[in-house]
Amino acid sequence: MGDTAKRRPGIDYPRIATEEAFLTPELRELYWHFCKNLAETPDTAIAMRPQSAPGSPLAARLLDFDEQRLQDMDANGVAVQILSLTCPGVQIFQPDVASELTRLANDQLADVIARHPTRFRGLAAVAPQAAKDAPAEMERAINKLGLNGFIINSHTNDEYLDDRKYWPVLEAAQALDRPIYIHPRGASKQLAGAYDFGNLLGPLWGFNAEVSTHVVRMIYAGVFDQFPDLKIVIGHMGETIPFYLWRCDFGWELGHKLPEGKFSKAFRRNVAITTSGAADFGTDHAPAEPALRCSIETMGADNIMWAVDYPYQATAPAVTFLDKANISEEDREKIYWRNAARIFRLNLDNVPGTTDHQTTTA
């Protein structure tokens, strides 16, 4: 494919995983309290119960930084994980409690990174429901704790970031020049009614519908006209939006007679995606990595980053998937680490295999 030399992932350059979850002991205890004492919700059904139940292997992996996680990374040649607080994060609590839990989680994350400075980077938790206080914590997370962006688990109080009450959070992220990763959680009340049987609420369909709806609302509401330099990151190969991008433009122009391609231009300019939880090797009836190739063709390799979705997904298939993907070596290296270094403004001076990388932090 025109490559002059084949550089080897994990040897000549690092694998950086960009959507890797953790949990704090305090939140685990509170989640379990919710599961035991409150009515069943989408979040308790698909997230809080399995990650907080006593004896849960998933909870053990989410809480661990020094043993299982590092062993898994070493076994699979993963140099760095960018850690983020697992869903639903702090967004289910009252504003004052959420703010306190946010500071605690961000402090703990910074401590983990300090213990393992060559292995971990992190995204700061944000409490959108405390929108007046959140910008100060966001500034502290970047400028004092050295974190690399922000994690928001989709809706807050069944509302989305297009609501102007949350715009101080968006303004702060733009001013700090760090992205917001929008991660799925149980569907908002506006959507949840359609997912009332089986396991539709989770990764089968509800997760991608929740986040794709969120991002489409933000574009439709003019969020990126107001904040043209704001960067949003979404996982799971773009939550189906890359496949539907032409249709989004068509519907946009049909309904509003707005400039041609306005939707896709905003998406390509302001949104990056990761490959989290999407390791499609193909079948006897379908080619391998169709979603990855579709994403490269519709939004360009510069807007795609590799991720595992650890510990919810296994690391080895995610590594094999990108190692063997039928893409150019230049694109493979961008997706494995170069895009993450640029988008999250990572300082990788102490990470092996990045000697040709210029420090990207301010």
Steps between C-alpha positions, in 0.01 A plus 500: 500500500786734430671461839877543484567306821291291733526612860390244757233585758615436852864506391568801279209698640257461792144383519296759693155387613264794533178373668603296802277503807564520872293535816565646844420312823267780608295484182484123508343518846251767391405310185429188705286708735299617198457144377378373837276786604362677196271405217658324203626743238682453169826584676452250782397232254794526262780678684485556874388152605771292323779740592408547865366164622702331778747253354462638147805418283414804287511726805839357594640584156351850505654573839842355416791701357811320623452131423241357258484814286876533453537126442235516228667800339843333506365172362347680203761766429292799612728785602246746643139501611306826517282438804147634546242458774252230405134577431282647637779687675388775735199607294237320709566707814384836629732785393683549830561127546599463136753782529662339804515159333645659187789656689564174683501294180728745320744506792510120508555486126788747521655288778480187283671680212772625736562138611523379141609801292599296196179295486197717572345829399152613598175679425349708779151427627253785457172572679288685241216537752735733693566709190588815692766320705620252239728737302720563805546126551567455129771766516652334809496160331697624199731763648562354847446126463633469145203305359433494127133559439156430644252213523124556499267202498242629255180642651479677836157502665367375165633815327773541241788741452307701244307644797647843566515440875796270425683736268739625772647148490543518122648848522753380758603200290556722196697755703719226647548347154413149614236262362187367664451126461126423492455143620173303500285432803151367540264683269332820609128497574450655159635181340473222758142398429596336175756274671268330749576138419796274452843660519431784257608763753869416484753454222257309279326827406417737785854625559565609144150649468552703819834651401426548131179681591698715744755605238239559229311726741817698570563558129135578431485750790797697372735406784798496264406835350523641852812296588683443169816369666328256735605139443268211582612137501262205472578131503383174343604601149297818508174356639377440139524868392781453241288247312202739503686824428369558148145436617545750785601764248200414283258527790660823621469669162152362432356631824674833528640599161831569670840498328589174330703263713468706816437199723790290372736798508423557868539130575836472325631823654382458857467126563758223522417134548665197656491131414397396853309175514510458121737222393322369190707225337230421246316175434459252217225727369648847560840667464713599798504847658220660291423757770866604525536540125170687481621737773833561327323573172233731647696697760867428440757303700610817682172491699520138620673361811550148624334379821423172673213583741682318779387323716165464325670367188806278465827660395641228275227516231529880484876471441466228238224697328708811433827312449343306213257759362532553126596867523814695422788488745480878530135481603570213741761706682272804513219294649721315746661807656572813299142627497461439873821690570369798302133500604561441871823704497696223664848545636666173394860589574530207741316246282721261300467516123412869478843652445381672182200650677502862607342573837149625436404643835490875553 
